[in-house]
Amino acid sequence: MKYGLPLLSPVDDGGKFTAEAGARLEGKSVLDEGNKEVILMLSEVGALLAEEAYPHKYPYDWRSKKPTIFRATEQWFASVDGFRDAALAAIDAVEWLPASGKNRITAMTEGRNDWCISRQRSWGVPIPVFYHKETRVPLLTPETVEHVRALVAKGGTNIWWQLSVAELLPEALRSQADDYEIGTDTMDVWFDSGSSWSGVVDAREGLRSPADLYLEGSDQHRGWFQSSLLTSVAARGYAPYKTVLTHGFVLDEKGLKMSKSLGNVVDPLLVIAGGKDQKKEPPYGADVLRLWVSTVDYNSDVSIGPNILKQVFESYRKLRNTLRYLVGNLHDFSPKLDALKIEVHDAYSTYQFYRASQALMRFAVSDLSNFYLDIAKDRLYISAPDDPRRRSCQTVLSKLAEEMARAAAPLLPHLAEDLWQNLPYRDELTADSVFLSGWTAGAVDAAAAEATATSLAGWAAVRAVRDDVNKALELARSDKLIGASLEAAVYIYAPNATFEQVLRALPTDGVNDLRFVMLASRVELCADAAEVSAKSANGIVFSARDSATGCTVGVAPAAGKKCERCWNYCDSVGADAGHPTICHRCLGAVNALGMTPPVAVAV
């Protein structure tokens, strides 16, 4: 092309030599007998220096798994030179997730001069060009393109092969139909998909351009992302998308690429519905599969397999059980009695779904199951139904249930809707579905944010001390000093002023008392470590050197009698003759319930 020489391509579409290659090679396969004949001809004229078979790299067709043949053929090209700068400017205006995607597509666009848009395939969208039978001069004008476009809009792309040349040409050129034949080249499929912003986004009612998000694998910076960018910038001057998100590829548990030949393909339908042997291939349902998607970091390749799915199912089960607990303790509750607004962190704004699922699971297991709900059992099960300490807890649970349903809905739609439909007060909700309930979010003023941060820091300190208390209780159990934690009296010395201040600041309101938080019948703050040792039994002391908080914690058996209703130990058990086996706290609850003392019956 550089020197104006004619193209020489002595290979036909079937991969065989043509007459241009000579009589001895004509009709022979390039990669088989033709290759052998070339070696023989070289040997006959003394031009063959050596012949040796050796392994080397060679490009193979990914679909047929056969070696490729390179030919010099006439092609259609689209020049990028005229709008490359505009394309690079458009790249800067797009948000790339991850940010490294911007560098990749920028480098590829900067180095691109021409785009070969034609392919020699028997399928695809035809390039609407006509060729003069004698001169081979192409006929491609705005009028011919518009006429073919109108025909395709009515009859599809097959009309290019079905109609006559006269029918395919506009009326002004039909008299020349006998002089022309249709071209057989098809459009590059990347041009097809790269024009989807026009054929889909611009053409469909309800969609708007540019699209909010383009989502595909990390190999598409060279493919769909770039072809979409180039076609859109060339035609309209701006990118077809606001944000581009790329992800890795799905591998098996061993990190191998999935392949039918290897038999390691994980069928999504099999994960959802299960296999023939449902003990080996259980039906996990769509939510578990979605949860797996949300737990992986898609910025790199991700793995999936039976063992990984089992782990995800366990996480799903823990989350579901936590939500069931919330619903189960709202059976006699109406949100009109109280309201509590919580802030829901929008973890989806940057499409980092793994962060959202991690936060949801961490909150459900660590914050709720292992801490709040563990402590809340006393308020929910021991208090009278309308006791403020129980109703306030139910208010929190109702808000937790609603907000967790909303937070989980994008990831686990079936679980979230199941939770929403089973809320006992569903008839009082303003939305019939979690997906119609909106997203609870809003700006928090600086004072409220500071107060929340202070409160969270305080409770973090309390939980840290609780960990030390649990370790001391384990020591007491190992020494057979106690069984359940409610059999214990706990003594704490906090040398750290911050910890001591936080612990002493907890109110004795029947809700946040230290003994309820620590799940012990009695908790006492001591002046020093010596006092802890003096009040502890059998030397059961968790020392400061082993403590993450620096606290010293001791344990002794709790004084008083065990209340048979709440299992706490206190001196008030037996004070009421009518209910001699329960404490004063439970006495108020049973009276509120209208429960009468058991009547002794003579036998």
Sequence and secondary structure as in RCSB ss.txt:
>XXXX:A:sequence
MKYGLPLLSPVDDGGKFTAEAGARLEGKSVLDEGNKEVILMLSEVGALLAEEAYPHKYPYDWRSKKPTIFRATEQ
WFASVDGFRDAALAAIDAVEWLPASGKNRITAMTEGRNDWCISRQRSWGVPIPVFYHKETRVPLLTPETVEHVRA
LVAKGGTNIWWQLSVAELLPEALRSQADDYEIGTDTMDVWFDSGSSWSGVVDAREGLRSPADLYLEGSDQHRGWF
QSSLLTSVAARGYAPYKTVLTHGFVLDEKGLKMSKSLGNVVDPLLVIAGGKDQKKEPPYGADVLRLWVSTVDYNS
DVSIGPNILKQVFESYRKLRNTLRYLVGNLHDFSPKLDALKIEVHDAYSTYQFYRASQALMRFAVSDLSNFYLDI
AKDRLYISAPDDPRRRSCQTVLSKLAEEMARAAAPLLPHLAEDLWQNLPYRDELTADSVFLSGWTAGAVDAAAAE
ATATSLAGWAAVRAVRDDVNKALELARSDKLIGASLEAAVYIYAPNATFEQVLRALPTDGVNDLRFVMLASRVEL
CADAAEVSAKSANGIVFSARDSATGCTVGVAPAAGKKCERCWNYCDSVGADAGHPTICHRCLGAVNALGMTPPVA
VAV
>XXXX:A:secstr
 TT       B TTSBB GGG TTTTT BTTTHHHHHHHHHHHHTT             B TTT  B        
 EEE GGGHHHHHHHHHTSEEESTHHHHHHHHHHHT  EEE EE  SSS B   EEETTT  EE  HHHHHHHHH
HHHHH TTHHHHS HHHHS GGGGGGGGGEEE   EE HHHHHHTHIIIIITTSTT  SSEEEEEEEGGGGTTHH
HHHHHHHHHHHSS SEEEEEEE  EE TTS B  TTTT    HHHHHH  SSTTTS    HHHHHHHHHHS TTS
 EE  HHHHHHHHHHHHHHHHHHHHHHHTTTT  GGG         TTTTT HHHHHHHHHHIIIIIIIIIIHHH
HHHHHHHS TT HHHHHHHHHHHHHHHHHHHHHTTT HHHHHHHHHT TTGGGSS SSGGGS        HHHHH
HHHHHHHHHHHHHHHHHHHHHHHHHHHHTTS SSGGGEEEEEE  SHHHHHHHHHS  SSSS HHHHTTSSEEEE
 SSHHHHHHHSSTT EE GGG SS  EEEEEE  SEE TTT  EETTTT SSSSTTS HHHHHHHHHTT      
   
